[in-house]
Amino acid sequence: MAAADRRVALVTGAGTGIGRAVAIALAGAGYAIVLAGRREAPLRETGTMLGGAEHLVVPTDVAEPAAVDALFQAIRAAYGRIDVLFNNAGIGAPPVHFEDLPFEDWKRVVDVNLNGAFLCAQGAVRLMREQMPPGGRIINNGSIAAHAPRPDGAAYAATKSAITGLTRSLALDGRRMGITCGQIDIGNAATEMTAPMQAGIVQPDGSRRVEPTMDVADVGRAVVYMASLPPEANVLFMTVMAANMPFVGRG
C-alpha cells in the first residue's frame, strides 16, 4: 500500500485491556497501528496479536509533554499522517474515602486521564491539519463513571466528566480542519481491570455484588464502527455496556 493510501491509527494505553482489543480490531479493519503506552513489553505483546498488520511501538507516558511530542515525531517519521486517534490511556486512584485521597494520587489521575488526553489530541490535531489529505478522527474513551460514579472514585469520575467537555470542544473546534471527535463510554468490559467484579464489587449502599461483564472485543467493534464513518458523519457519544449491569435506572 502506498504511503498516501495507508490509514494510520494511534491507540494509547495499547498494552492491555480495552486498548489492546481496539488495536486488534483496527488492525483487522486495515489500519497500520501505532501502539503507545508506558510499558514496552505489553505493547510488543499486543503487536504480536495484530495478525501481521503493520505496527509501530512507541513507549510513551502520555502525562509527559516531551514524551507525547516524541510520539508524534515518530508517527511523522514513519507514516507522515494519522487518521484515527483512540485516546484511551487512563488510570484510577486507590479506592479510599474522598477525604483520605492524597493529592498526589488525585494529580496523577488528572495528569494521565485528562492532561494526557489533551496532549495526545493536540498532537493529533496538529498533524491532521497539515497532512494531505487533511482531516481525521479522534475517539475519546470516556466512562459511564462520569454519569454514575462508583463509591470512592472521585478522581476517576471527575476526569472522565472532563473528557466529555474535551470531546464537545474538539467536535466543534475540529470542524474547520475536517477533524471529527466522538466519545465512547464503556461499562464493564471484561479486562484485567474488571476481574475483581467476579468476586463482587462494592455498591453505593455498601453491599457487594457480582456484576455482569461483556466481551471486550465488542468494544473494539464499536470503535471500528465509529472510525469507519465518512468525514461528514460522526458518532458524538456512544455507550456500550454489559446489558444487565447496574447502570440504567436501578439496575
C-alpha positions in Angstrom: 0.0 0.0 0.0 1.4 3.4 -1.0 2.1 5.8 1.9 -0.5 8.2 0.7 -3.2 5.4 0.8 -2.2 4.0 4.2 -4.7 4.6 7.1 -2.9 5.0 10.4 -4.5 4.7 13.9 -2.8 5.6 17.2 -4.0 3.7 20.2 -2.8 4.9 23.6 -2.8 2.5 26.6 -2.5 -0.2 24.0 -0.6 -2.7 26.1 -3.6 -4.3 27.8 -7.4 -4.4 28.1 -9.5 -2.1 26.1 -6.5 -0.5 24.3 -5.3 -3.9 23.1 -8.8 -5.0 22.0 -9.2 -1.8 20.0 -5.8 -2.1 18.4 -6.6 -5.7 17.3 -9.9 -4.6 15.9 -8.5 -1.6 14.0 -5.7 -3.7 12.6 -8.3 -6.2 11.3 -10.0 -3.2 9.6 -6.9 -2.5 7.7 -5.2 0.2 9.7 -1.5 0.5 10.4 -1.4 0.7 14.2 0.8 2.9 16.4 0.9 1.3 19.9 1.6 3.7 22.7 1.8 3.1 26.5 4.2 3.3 29.4 5.5 -0.2 29.3 7.2 -1.6 26.2 6.8 -5.3 26.8 3.0 -5.3 26.8 3.0 -3.1 23.7 5.1 -5.6 21.9 2.9 -8.4 23.1 -0.1 -6.6 21.6 1.9 -6.2 18.4 2.2 -10.0 18.1 -1.6 -10.2 18.1 -2.3 -7.9 15.2 -2.3 -10.6 12.6 0.6 -9.4 10.6 -0.7 -5.8 10.3 1.9 -3.1 10.1 2.5 -1.5 13.5 4.9 0.8 15.4 5.6 0.5 19.1 6.4 3.8 20.9 6.7 3.6 24.7 5.0 6.8 26.0 3.9 8.3 29.2 1.1 10.5 28.0 1.3 12.7 31.1 4.7 14.0 29.9 4.6 16.6 27.2 8.1 15.7 25.9 7.1 12.1 25.6 4.0 12.9 23.6 6.0 15.2 21.4 8.4 12.3 20.7 5.4 10.0 20.0 4.1 12.3 17.2 7.6 12.9 15.8 7.9 9.1 15.5 4.5 9.0 13.7 5.5 11.7 11.3 8.8 10.0 10.5 7.1 6.6 10.0 3.9 7.5 8.2 3.6 11.2 7.8 0.0 11.2 8.9 -2.6 9.9 11.4 -6.2 9.1 10.5 -7.6 8.0 13.9 -6.6 8.6 17.5 -8.1 6.4 20.1 -7.5 8.4 23.3 -7.6 5.5 25.7 -4.8 5.7 28.3 -6.2 6.1 31.8 -5.7 5.1 35.4 -7.7 5.2 38.6 -6.8 6.2 42.2 -6.8 3.8 45.1 -10.4 3.3 46.3 -10.2 5.3 49.5 -12.8 7.7 51.1 -12.8 11.1 49.4 -11.4 12.9 52.5 -8.5 10.5 52.6 -7.4 10.7 49.0 -3.8 12.0 48.8 -3.4 15.0 46.5 -0.5 13.1 44.7 -2.9 10.3 43.7 -5.5 12.8 42.6 -3.0 14.7 40.5 -1.6 11.5 38.8 -5.1 10.6 37.7 -5.7 14.1 36.3 -2.3 14.1 34.6 -2.9 10.8 32.8 -6.6 10.8 32.2 -7.2 14.4 31.3 -3.8 16.1 30.6 -2.7 13.0 28.7 -5.8 13.0 26.5 -5.4 16.8 25.9 -1.7 16.4 24.9 -2.4 13.5 22.5 -5.4 15.2 21.0 -3.4 18.3 20.5 -0.6 16.4 18.8 -3.1 14.6 16.6 -4.9 17.8 15.6 -1.6 19.5 14.6 -0.7 16.6 12.3 -4.2 16.1 10.9 -4.5 19.7 9.9 -1.2 19.6 8.0 -1.3 16.2 6.3 -2.5 15.6 2.8 -5.4 14.9 2.6 -6.1 16.8 5.8 -8.5 15.8 8.5 -9.0 12.8 10.7 -11.0 11.4 13.7 -10.4 11.5 17.4 -12.3 9.0 19.6 -12.0 9.6 23.3 -12.5 6.8 25.8 -14.9 8.3 28.4 -16.7 6.2 31.0 -20.2 5.7 32.4 -18.5 6.6 35.7 -18.9 10.2 34.6 -22.7 9.7 34.8 -22.8 7.1 37.6 -19.7 7.2 39.8 -18.6 4.2 41.9 -18.1 4.8 45.6 -14.6 6.2 46.4 -13.9 7.0 42.8 -13.9 10.8 42.7 -10.7 11.3 40.8 -11.6 8.9 38.0 -15.2 10.2 37.7 -14.1 13.8 37.7 -11.5 13.3 34.9 -14.0 11.3 32.8 -16.5 14.0 33.2 -13.9 16.5 31.9 -13.3 14.2 28.9 -16.9 14.9 27.8 -16.1 18.6 27.8 -13.0 17.9 25.8 -14.9 15.8 23.3 -17.5 18.5 22.7 -14.9 21.2 22.3 -12.9 19.1 19.8 -16.0 18.2 17.9 -16.6 22.0 17.5 -13.1 23.3 17.0 -12.2 20.5 14.6 -14.8 21.4 12.0 -12.7 24.0 10.3 -10.0 21.4 9.8 -12.1 18.4 8.8 -11.5 16.7 12.1 -14.3 14.9 13.9 -14.3 13.9 17.5 -16.6 11.4 19.4 -16.6 9.6 22.7 -17.3 6.1 23.7 -18.4 5.4 27.3 -17.7 1.8 28.3 -19.3 -0.2 31.0 -17.9 -3.5 32.4 -15.9 -4.7 29.5 -14.1 -7.9 30.7 -10.5 -7.0 31.2 -7.9 -7.3 33.9 -9.4 -4.1 35.5 -12.8 -5.6 35.8 -11.7 -9.1 37.0 -12.4 -8.2 40.7 -16.1 -7.9 39.7 -16.3 -11.7 39.6 -15.7 -11.7 43.3 -18.1 -8.9 44.0 -17.7 -5.1 43.9 -18.9 -2.5 46.4 -22.2 -0.8 45.5 -23.4 2.6 46.7 -25.4 1.1 49.5 -22.3 -0.6 50.9 -23.3 -4.1 49.7 -21.1 -6.2 47.5 -22.4 -7.7 44.2 -21.0 -9.6 41.3 -21.7 -7.5 38.2 -22.2 -8.7 34.6 -19.4 -8.1 32.1 -19.2 -8.1 28.3 -16.6 -9.3 25.9 -14.0 -6.6 25.4 -13.9 -7.4 21.7 -17.3 -5.8 21.4 -15.7 -2.5 22.4 -13.2 -3.0 19.5 -16.0 -3.5 17.1 -17.8 -0.4 18.3 -14.7 1.8 17.9 -14.1 0.4 14.4 -17.7 1.4 13.5 -17.1 5.0 14.8 -13.8 5.2 12.9 -15.3 3.8 9.7 -17.8 6.7 9.2 -17.2 9.2 6.4 -16.0 12.7 7.3 -19.5 14.1 7.1 -20.8 11.8 9.8 -19.9 11.4 13.4 -21.0 9.4 16.5 -20.7 12.2 19.1 -21.4 9.9 22.0 -21.8 6.1 22.2 -22.4 3.9 25.3 -21.5 0.3 25.0 -22.0 -1.7 28.2 -22.9 -5.1 29.7 -26.6 -5.2 29.1 -27.5 -6.2 32.7 -25.0 -4.2 34.7 -26.5 -1.8 37.4 -26.4 1.4 35.4 -29.8 2.1 33.8 -32.5 3.0 36.4 -32.0 0.9 39.5 -30.2 -1.9 37.6 
